[in-house]
């Protein structure tokens, strides 16, 4: 009698993979880090404040995941270089990078000093480019459909659309969409896929004043197909999917997780 074929690994499992999620001590970044850990990855939790990073690491470990602290500021190139060198020495390779850190400053165009615009572009666009460049050097060349590295940029629905009073952020996020496509072309021959997730309106700590505003809730009720704020946990599935072998033939794409905001009018 022929023995049954071995059960293939679950396509969304990330066992044996190491993931760095920037800005993952709280908010959407922490939700992504938790989900990657639940899928089996070891997760490097990043942030500028050691106490918050270590607390997030402990939360993930308590939930049964594997996590380590990575305390550095992604906006400082020297700190990034040191952190990536330390990662290489400790772990040997990196398999998944999630470029999540972003800064927003809603002001009319004439209220910005040029240095303030440059700073926002540095954090929201230049830093993800440099992190991707350094991370790609640590990613194994993918010989199979699921073996290559994964880079996931967290953009925004403010990338393809815009509104007044948000020019610097919208410019940076539009650039990050373009960077995603450019990196996909550049790194594809090495078996590295590069995709993006564009969140809509999520009820995070950073948005708590807006979340408490009944007028905003009413507006979202009319503006989105699902008629509500997103829960931070609802970003997680898209990131795990794009990081997994199930998405091995997807690259250069931006997936909106927005409750239908971009599809609804």
N, C-alpha and C positions, 0 to 999 in steps of 0.2 A: 504494500500500500504506500502510495506516495505521501510523504509528510506534508502538512500544510505549509504554504509559503509564510515566511516571517512577516509579521505585521509591520508595515512601513511606519516610520516615525510620523507623528502628527505634523502636518505642514506648517502649523503656526508655532511649533515649539522652537525655543531658542537656547536649548541646553548647550553648554560649552562655548557660548558666545559672550564676549565682553562688550558692554555698551556704555558710552559716555553720553549723559544727558546734561546739557548746560542749563543753568538756571533751574535746577530740579529740587531745590530745598522746599518749595511751596508751589501752590497754584497748579496750573496745567503741567508744568515740568515735573512736579512730584507725582501727579497722576500717571504721566507717561512712564516715569521711572518705576513706579509700583507695578504697572502692567507688564513692562518688560521683564521685571524680576519674577512675576507670577508665571510668565511664559518660560522661565528657566534660565534667563540670562543673568550673568553677574553685572551689576549696575554700578557705575561710578557716578555718585551724586555730586553735582557741582554747584558752587555758589561762592560769594565773596565773604560770607559771615560763617565762621567755623561752628558756632553754636547751633545755628539753624541747619547747617549741613549735617552735623553729627546727629541731631535729633531726627532728621529725615532718614538717615541711614539706619538708626535704631528702629524706627517705625517699620521699615521694609524688612529688617531682620526678624522683628517680632511677628510679622505676618508670614514668615517662613521663606523669605527671599534672601538672596545674596547681594550685599551692597557694601561699598567702600566710599570713604570721603575723598573728594577732589576739590580742595579749597583753593581757588584762584580766580582772578578777574579776567574774563575773556576779552575785555577791552584793552588789555596791556600785552603787547606782543611778546615781551620778555617773559612775562608770567606764563603765557601760553606755551612758549618754547620749553621752559623749565618743566611745566606740568607734563607735556608730552614726552619729554626725555625720561622723566620719572616713571611714567606709564610704561614706556618701553622696557625700562630696567626691571620693573616689578612684574609685568604681565607678558611681555614679549610681543604681543600683538593686540590690535583693537579691531573689532568686527563691525560695530555699529556706532555711528555718531548721530546724535540728535541735536541740531543747532536750534535751541529753543529761546535763548536769551533775546530779549527785545526791550527797547525803551521807547516811550511815547511822550510827546509834549505837544498838546493841542493848543496852538496859538495862531493868530493871523500871520501871514507872511511877513508883514512889515515889523512885527514884534520880535523877530528872530535876529540875533547877531549872527554873522557868518560863522564864527567859531562854534556857536551852538548847533548850527546845522551840520557842520563838519563832525561834531561829536556824535550826533545821532546817526549819521551815516557810518561812522567808524564802528559803533556798537552793533548796529542793525544790519550792516552789509559787509564792511571790510573784515570785521572779526569772524563772521561765519566763513568767508572765503579763506582766511588764514587757517582756521581750525580744520576746514575740509582738506586743505593742502597738506597740513601736517598729519592729519588722521589717515589720509590715503596712503602715506608712506608706511604706516604701521599695519595696513590691511593686507591680508594674504591675497595673492592673485587667485581669483575664482576659477577653478578648473571645471566645476560642476554647476548645475543650475542653482544650487543653494549655498555654494561655498564662498562666494565673493562678499566683499564688504558692502555695507549699506550706509548711505548718508541721507539723512532726512532733515530738511530745512523746515522750520515752522514759520510760515509766512503769515498771511492775513487776508481776509476778504477785502482789506484796504489795498491789496496789490492790484487787482484788475479794475477796481472801482474807486471813486474818490468823493470827497466832500470838502467844502471850504473849512479852513482853520486846522488842517492836518497835513500840511504839505510835506514836511520833512519825513514823517513816518510813512506816508503813502509812497513817496519817492523811494525810500529805502526798501519797502516791502515789494514794490514793483521790480526793483533791481534784484531782490532775492529770488523772485520768480525766474527772472532771466538767468541769474547765476545757476539756478537749479538745472536749467536746460543746458547751459554751457558746460557745467561740470559733468552732466550725463554724457555729453559727447566726448569730453576729454578723458573721462575715467572708464568709460564702457569697455575699451579694449583690455582693461585690467580686471574685468569681471566685477567692477564696483557699480552698483546702481545708485542713482541720485534722484530723489523725489522730494516732494514738499507736501505739507499739510497746511491748509489755510483755515484757521478757526474763525467762526463767527462770534456771536455774543455769548460768552460763558460767564457763569456766576462764580467768579473767583474773589479772593480777598481784595485784589487790586480794584475790583469793580463794585465793592460792597455799597458805596453810596448810590450808584446807578441801580443796583439790584433792589435797593430799598425804595426807589422812586416809582410810585404807582404809575406815573405818566409814561415812564420808559417801558414798564411791563405792558401797558396798554398798547404802546407803539409797536413793540415786538410781537404782540398778539396779532396785529394786523400785517406786519411787515414780513414775518417769516411763515413758511408753510406749516411748520409745527406749532407756531403760535406761542413760543416760550423761550426763556433762557436755556442755554445748554448747561448740563451738569459737567463739572470737570472730568469725571470718569468717562464721559462719552467721547473724549478725544482719544482715549487709550487704544481702542480697537484699530483705528486707522494706523497708528504708529506701529503697533505690533504686527499688523498685516504687512506693511511696507518693509519692516525689518526682517520678515520671515522668508523662508523658502517659497512660500505661496506666491510671493510677488517677484520671483526671480527674473521674469521677463518684462517687468515694468520699470521704465526709467525715463527721466525727463518730464514727469507728470506732476501736476499739483491737484491734490484731492481736497475739495472744500468740505469741511465738517461744520455746517452752518445752519442746520435746521431748515434749509431751503431758502436762505436769504438771497443768494445770487440767482436762484431760479424763480423767485416770486416777485410780483409787482402788483 
